[in-house]
């Protein structure tokens, strides 16, 4: 290998980041040298890390799989990288792979840390794999079944993926709910109905909340039918959250349940591990509907510092911001 260095994005919370040049380790037997083609910025966790909004109690639990550094100090964070294998065992050479790796131009990992992309999953779409893995876990946690009336509150990346997957279950009636009417086009692309909170259907079998707002959670509870489940997908970081548990919450005998991708859903845990769940998530991205989740323009790797500032702004409405590596 002639070039022994890579460039990587380091977050310096709160609200600072920079691209740094760093040495690559020697590749050992069974390891791969991967050249990045695309990565994606998580509009939830990653922007909370960037803004310094992660509570101290979660510093260790929310570490990314290949994170370098530790909060509250500078960290190399991120977990959505698609690249091509440049060096490694012969049967890996030239293959496109997904890895839960931060934003970095090249990196060395064990072969079992990547998922080879199936032929029908394009590299540009595969950066959604980590988000798709979260959505898969959510459907397992929610127990969505045939014919269920499902509402998803919050048409961000996670909410849209959950709605898109739920729509593929026979007989389901899926509504994607958001305060932004511009999300109608996204819902149409996914093949689900769009509603604003004031027009959404009530008496739902399963309601998934993914808007990261107290108002959205209140909406989710209001839409749930008798003895229904409200699945909370939002992570608020250190921000306080209020929720209305008066009214009909108890008389409706509702279940308010959390879901988080760090552990495989209990309903599948004895038969699935993290690796098989991620491989499933990658395979589900053969569906071209999910191209609707990307911003119209990719951002260049060199522009990542300014991109992070934009995505962390409360006024930003971006979906998945893909990063290209030239």
C-alpha positions as CSV (number, residue, x, y, z in Angstrom):
1,X,0.0,0.0,0.0
2,X,1.5,3.3,-1.1
3,X,-0.7,5.8,0.8
4,X,-0.5,5.1,4.5
5,X,-2.9,8.0,5.5
6,X,-6.6,8.7,5.5
7,X,-8.7,11.8,6.2
8,X,-11.6,11.7,8.7
9,X,-14.2,13.9,10.3
10,X,-13.8,14.6,14.0
11,X,-16.6,16.2,16.0
12,X,-15.5,18.6,18.7
13,X,-18.7,19.2,20.7
14,X,-20.4,21.6,21.1
15,X,-20.7,22.8,17.5
16,X,-17.2,22.4,16.1
17,X,-15.7,19.8,13.8
18,X,-12.8,19.4,11.4
19,X,-11.2,17.0,8.9
20,X,-8.0,15.5,10.1
21,X,-5.3,13.4,8.4
22,X,-4.4,10.3,10.3
23,X,-2.3,7.2,9.6
24,X,-3.8,3.9,8.6
25,X,-2.9,0.8,10.5
26,X,-1.2,-2.1,8.8
27,X,-3.7,-4.6,7.4
28,X,-3.5,-8.0,9.1
29,X,-4.5,-11.3,7.6
30,X,-8.3,-11.5,7.3
31,X,-8.7,-7.7,7.3
32,X,-9.8,-5.4,4.5
33,X,-8.7,-2.0,3.3
34,X,-11.8,-0.2,2.2
35,X,-11.9,3.0,0.1
36,X,-15.1,5.0,1.0
37,X,-17.5,5.9,-1.8
38,X,-20.4,7.3,0.2
39,X,-21.4,7.9,3.8
40,X,-24.5,9.5,5.4
41,X,-25.0,11.8,8.3
42,X,-27.5,10.7,11.0
43,X,-29.8,13.7,11.5
44,X,-30.6,12.4,15.0
45,X,-27.8,10.8,17.0
46,X,-24.9,12.4,15.1
47,X,-26.2,15.9,15.3
48,X,-26.9,15.5,19.0
49,X,-23.2,14.4,19.5
50,X,-22.1,17.4,17.4
51,X,-24.2,19.9,19.4
52,X,-23.0,18.5,22.7
53,X,-26.6,17.3,23.7
54,X,-25.7,13.8,24.8
55,X,-26.3,13.3,28.5
56,X,-23.2,12.1,30.5
57,X,-25.0,8.9,31.5
58,X,-25.1,7.9,27.8
59,X,-21.5,8.6,26.8
60,X,-20.5,5.0,26.9
61,X,-23.8,3.4,25.8
62,X,-24.2,5.4,22.6
63,X,-20.7,4.9,21.3
64,X,-20.6,4.2,17.6
65,X,-19.1,0.7,16.7
66,X,-15.9,2.2,15.3
67,X,-15.9,5.5,17.3
68,X,-12.5,6.9,18.2
69,X,-12.2,9.3,21.2
70,X,-14.6,9.6,24.0
71,X,-17.2,12.2,24.9
72,X,-17.3,14.9,26.1
73,X,-14.0,15.3,24.1
74,X,-13.5,15.1,20.4
75,X,-14.8,12.0,18.7
76,X,-14.7,10.3,15.3
77,X,-18.4,9.4,15.1
78,X,-20.7,8.0,12.4
79,X,-22.0,4.6,11.3
80,X,-23.1,4.7,7.6
81,X,-20.3,4.0,5.2
82,X,-20.2,2.3,1.8
83,X,-17.0,1.6,0.1
84,X,-15.0,-0.7,-2.2
85,X,-12.4,-3.2,-1.0
86,X,-9.0,-2.2,-2.3
87,X,-6.8,-4.7,-0.4
88,X,-7.5,-8.0,1.4
89,X,-8.3,-11.6,0.7
90,X,-8.7,-12.3,-3.0
91,X,-12.4,-13.1,-2.8
92,X,-13.1,-9.6,-1.3
93,X,-11.1,-7.5,-3.8
94,X,-13.3,-5.0,-5.7
95,X,-16.4,-5.8,-3.8
96,X,-18.7,-3.0,-2.5
97,X,-19.4,-3.3,1.2
98,X,-21.4,-1.5,3.9
99,X,-19.7,-0.9,7.3
100,X,-20.8,0.9,10.5
101,X,-17.8,3.1,10.1
102,X,-17.4,6.9,10.6
103,X,-16.8,9.5,7.8
104,X,-13.3,8.6,6.6
105,X,-11.7,8.3,3.2
106,X,-10.2,4.9,3.7
107,X,-10.1,2.4,6.7
108,X,-9.0,-1.0,7.8
109,X,-11.5,-3.4,9.4
110,X,-12.0,-7.1,9.9
111,X,-13.8,-8.9,7.1
112,X,-16.7,-9.9,9.5
113,X,-17.3,-6.2,10.2
114,X,-18.7,-5.5,6.7
115,X,-21.7,-6.7,4.7
116,X,-21.1,-7.3,1.0
117,X,-23.7,-5.5,-1.1
118,X,-26.1,-7.8,-3.0
119,X,-26.0,-7.2,-6.8
120,X,-29.5,-5.5,-6.7
121,X,-28.5,-2.9,-3.9
122,X,-26.7,0.1,-5.4
123,X,-23.9,1.6,-3.3
124,X,-25.5,5.1,-3.2
125,X,-28.7,3.7,-1.6
126,X,-26.9,1.3,0.7
127,X,-25.8,4.1,3.1
128,X,-29.3,3.8,4.5
129,X,-28.5,0.4,6.0
130,X,-27.9,1.6,9.6
131,X,-31.3,3.5,9.5
132,X,-33.0,0.5,7.9
133,X,-31.6,-1.7,10.7
134,X,-33.3,0.6,13.2
135,X,-36.5,0.3,11.2
136,X,-36.4,-3.5,11.1
137,X,-35.9,-3.6,14.9
138,X,-38.9,-1.2,15.3
139,X,-41.2,-3.5,13.3
140,X,-40.1,-6.4,15.4
141,X,-40.6,-4.4,18.6
142,X,-44.0,-3.1,17.5
143,X,-45.2,-6.5,16.4
144,X,-47.0,-5.1,13.3
145,X,-49.1,-7.8,11.6
146,X,-51.3,-8.6,8.7
147,X,-54.2,-6.1,8.4
148,X,-53.0,-3.7,11.1
149,X,-53.9,0.0,10.9
150,X,-50.5,1.6,11.4
151,X,-49.7,5.3,12.0
152,X,-46.2,6.7,11.9
153,X,-45.8,10.2,13.4
154,X,-42.8,12.0,12.0
155,X,-41.7,11.7,8.4
156,X,-38.0,11.8,8.9
157,X,-35.7,9.1,7.7
158,X,-36.5,6.5,10.4
159,X,-40.3,7.2,10.3
160,X,-40.3,7.0,6.5
161,X,-38.4,3.7,6.5
162,X,-40.8,2.2,9.1
163,X,-43.8,3.3,7.1
164,X,-42.3,1.9,3.9
165,X,-41.6,-1.5,5.5
166,X,-45.0,-1.6,7.2
167,X,-46.7,-0.9,3.9
168,X,-45.3,-4.2,2.5
169,X,-47.1,-6.3,5.1
170,X,-50.4,-7.6,3.4
171,X,-53.5,-5.8,4.3
172,X,-51.9,-3.0,6.4
173,X,-53.3,0.5,6.2
174,X,-50.3,2.9,6.8
175,X,-50.5,6.6,7.4
176,X,-47.3,8.8,7.6
177,X,-48.1,11.9,9.7
178,X,-46.1,15.1,9.7
179,X,-46.7,18.8,10.2
180,X,-44.9,19.6,7.0
181,X,-47.3,19.2,4.0
182,X,-44.3,19.0,1.7
183,X,-43.8,15.4,3.0
184,X,-46.8,14.4,0.9
185,X,-44.5,13.6,-2.0
186,X,-42.4,11.3,0.2
187,X,-45.4,9.4,1.4
188,X,-46.6,9.0,-2.2
189,X,-43.2,7.6,-3.2
190,X,-43.4,5.1,-0.4
191,X,-46.9,4.1,-1.3
192,X,-48.5,5.2,2.0
193,X,-51.1,7.8,2.8
194,X,-50.0,11.2,4.2
195,X,-51.9,13.1,6.9
196,X,-51.3,16.1,9.0
197,X,-51.9,15.6,12.8
198,X,-55.4,17.2,12.6
199,X,-56.6,14.9,9.8
200,X,-55.0,11.7,10.9
201,X,-57.1,8.6,11.5
202,X,-57.8,7.5,15.1
203,X,-58.3,4.1,16.8
204,X,-55.1,2.7,15.3
205,X,-53.7,-0.7,16.1
206,X,-50.0,0.4,16.2
207,X,-48.6,4.0,16.4
208,X,-44.9,4.6,15.9
209,X,-43.6,8.0,17.1
210,X,-40.4,9.3,15.4
211,X,-40.7,13.1,15.4
212,X,-38.5,13.8,18.4
213,X,-41.0,16.3,19.8
214,X,-43.3,16.3,22.7
215,X,-46.2,17.4,20.5
216,X,-45.6,14.5,18.2
217,X,-45.7,12.0,21.1
218,X,-48.9,13.5,22.3
219,X,-50.3,13.1,18.8
220,X,-49.2,9.5,18.7
221,X,-51.0,8.7,22.0
222,X,-54.1,10.4,20.8
223,X,-54.3,8.3,17.7
224,X,-53.9,4.9,19.4
225,X,-56.9,2.6,19.8
226,X,-58.0,0.6,22.9
227,X,-55.1,-1.4,24.3
228,X,-52.8,-0.4,21.4
229,X,-49.1,0.0,21.4
230,X,-47.3,3.4,21.0
231,X,-43.7,2.7,20.0
232,X,-41.3,5.6,20.8
233,X,-38.4,5.8,18.4
234,X,-37.2,9.3,19.2
235,X,-34.1,9.9,21.2
236,X,-34.0,13.3,22.8
237,X,-30.5,13.4,24.2
238,X,-30.3,15.7,27.2
239,X,-33.5,17.7,26.3
240,X,-36.4,17.4,28.7
241,X,-39.6,15.9,27.3
242,X,-43.2,16.4,28.5
243,X,-46.0,14.0,27.6
244,X,-49.7,14.0,28.3
245,X,-50.5,10.9,30.3
246,X,-53.9,12.2,31.5
247,X,-57.0,12.1,29.4
248,X,-57.7,8.7,27.9
249,X,-54.2,7.2,28.3
250,X,-55.2,5.0,31.2
251,X,-58.8,4.3,30.2
252,X,-57.5,3.2,26.8
253,X,-55.0,0.9,28.5
254,X,-52.3,2.0,26.1
255,X,-48.8,0.6,26.1
256,X,-46.0,3.1,25.6
257,X,-42.8,1.3,24.7
258,X,-39.3,2.3,23.7
259,X,-37.3,0.8,20.8
260,X,-33.6,1.2,20.3
261,X,-31.3,-0.5,17.8
262,X,-28.4,-1.3,20.3
263,X,-30.1,-4.6,21.2
264,X,-31.9,-7.0,18.9
265,X,-35.6,-7.0,19.6
266,X,-36.5,-9.6,22.3
267,X,-39.0,-11.2,19.9
268,X,-36.0,-12.2,17.6
269,X,-33.1,-12.2,19.9
270,X,-32.7,-16.0,20.3
271,X,-32.6,-16.5,16.5
272,X,-31.0,-13.3,15.2
273,X,-27.8,-11.5,16.0
274,X,-26.5,-8.0,15.1
275,X,-24.8,-9.3,12.0
276,X,-27.8,-11.1,10.5
277,X,-30.0,-8.2,11.3
278,X,-27.7,-5.8,9.5
279,X,-27.5,-8.2,6.5
280,X,-31.3,-8.2,6.3
281,X,-31.4,-4.4,6.4
282,X,-28.9,-4.2,3.5
283,X,-30.9,-6.6,1.4
284,X,-34.2,-4.7,2.0
285,X,-32.5,-1.7,0.2
286,X,-33.1,-3.3,-3.1
287,X,-36.3,-1.3,-3.1
288,X,-36.0,1.8,-5.2
289,X,-38.8,3.5,-3.3
290,X,-36.2,4.4,-0.6
291,X,-34.3,6.7,-3.0
292,X,-37.0,9.3,-2.1
293,X,-35.3,9.7,1.3
294,X,-32.2,11.4,0.0
295,X,-31.6,15.1,-0.4
296,X,-31.5,16.2,-4.1
297,X,-27.8,16.9,-3.9
298,X,-25.0,14.9,-2.4
299,X,-22.5,16.8,-0.4
300,X,-18.7,16.5,-0.9
301,X,-16.6,15.0,1.8
302,X,-14.5,18.2,2.0
303,X,-17.7,20.1,2.8
304,X,-18.6,17.9,5.8
305,X,-17.8,20.6,8.5
306,X,-20.2,23.1,7.0
307,X,-22.8,20.3,6.3
308,X,-22.7,19.4,10.0
309,X,-23.5,23.0,11.0
310,X,-26.4,23.1,8.6
311,X,-27.9,19.8,9.7
312,X,-27.7,20.8,13.4
313,X,-29.7,23.9,12.8
314,X,-33.2,23.7,14.3
315,X,-34.6,25.1,11.0
316,X,-33.0,22.4,8.8
317,X,-35.6,20.0,7.3
318,X,-33.2,17.7,5.5
319,X,-33.9,14.0,5.2
320,X,-30.8,11.8,4.5
321,X,-27.8,13.8,3.6
322,X,-25.5,11.6,1.5
323,X,-21.7,12.3,1.4
324,X,-19.8,11.5,-1.7
325,X,-16.0,10.7,-1.8
326,X,-14.3,11.7,-5.0
